[in-house]
């Protein structure tokens, strides 16, 4: 099964930038979906998280709302991404 990391974000969100920079620093490939520009992506983020906040990070089905580094690290490790 292919592990996929998706970050639902906006251009103005500081925590979104931190999450994307963190993944880049770790060398983890991710797909970015801008919820302001893409209503389908916005709906996906709400469906997955049950919330309107960003970032919503989907690490192979593990949904993380916000830049929660310990939870991100745990999800990346359990999916052998770091």
C-alpha positions as CSV (number, residue, x, y, z in Angstrom):
1,X,0.0,0.0,0.0
2,X,1.3,3.4,-1.0
3,X,1.7,5.8,1.9
4,X,0.5,9.2,1.1
5,X,0.9,12.4,3.0
6,X,-1.6,15.2,2.2
7,X,-1.5,18.6,3.8
8,X,-4.7,20.7,3.5
9,X,-3.7,24.3,4.0
10,X,-4.1,28.0,3.1
11,X,-1.5,30.5,1.9
12,X,-1.8,32.7,5.1
13,X,-1.7,29.9,7.7
14,X,1.5,30.0,9.8
15,X,1.1,26.5,11.2
16,X,0.5,25.2,7.6
17,X,3.9,26.7,6.6
18,X,5.5,25.1,9.6
19,X,4.0,21.7,8.8
20,X,5.1,21.9,5.1
21,X,8.6,23.1,6.1
22,X,8.9,20.3,8.7
23,X,8.0,17.6,6.1
24,X,10.5,19.1,3.7
25,X,13.2,19.1,6.4
26,X,12.5,15.4,7.1
27,X,12.6,14.6,3.4
28,X,8.9,13.4,3.4
29,X,7.1,13.9,0.1
30,X,3.6,15.3,0.5
31,X,0.7,16.6,-1.6
32,X,-0.5,20.1,-0.7
33,X,-4.1,21.0,-1.2
34,X,-5.1,24.7,-0.9
35,X,-8.5,24.7,0.7
36,X,-9.1,28.4,-0.3
37,X,-8.7,27.7,-4.0
38,X,-10.1,24.2,-4.1
39,X,-13.6,23.6,-2.7
40,X,-13.3,19.9,-3.2
41,X,-10.2,19.8,-1.1
42,X,-11.9,22.0,1.6
43,X,-14.7,19.5,1.8
44,X,-12.3,16.6,2.0
45,X,-10.5,18.3,4.9
46,X,-13.7,18.9,6.8
47,X,-14.9,15.3,6.1
48,X,-11.6,13.8,7.4
49,X,-11.2,16.1,10.4
50,X,-14.7,17.1,11.4
51,X,-13.4,20.6,11.7
52,X,-12.9,23.8,9.7
53,X,-9.3,24.5,10.9
54,X,-6.0,24.1,9.0
55,X,-3.7,22.5,8.6
56,X,-5.3,19.1,8.3
57,X,-2.5,16.5,7.8
58,X,-3.4,13.1,6.5
59,X,-0.6,10.6,7.0
60,X,-1.8,7.4,5.4
61,X,-5.2,7.7,7.0
62,X,-4.1,9.2,10.3
63,X,-5.7,12.6,10.5
64,X,-3.9,15.4,12.5
65,X,-5.4,18.9,12.9
66,X,-2.8,21.6,13.5
67,X,1.0,21.3,13.7
68,X,1.2,18.7,16.4
69,X,4.8,17.6,16.1
70,X,4.8,14.6,18.4
71,X,1.7,13.2,16.7
72,X,3.2,13.9,13.3
73,X,6.4,12.2,14.2
74,X,4.5,9.1,15.6
75,X,2.4,8.8,12.4
76,X,5.4,9.2,10.1
77,X,7.4,6.6,12.1
78,X,4.5,4.1,12.2
79,X,4.3,4.4,8.4
80,X,8.1,4.0,8.0
81,X,8.4,7.5,6.4
82,X,11.3,8.6,8.7
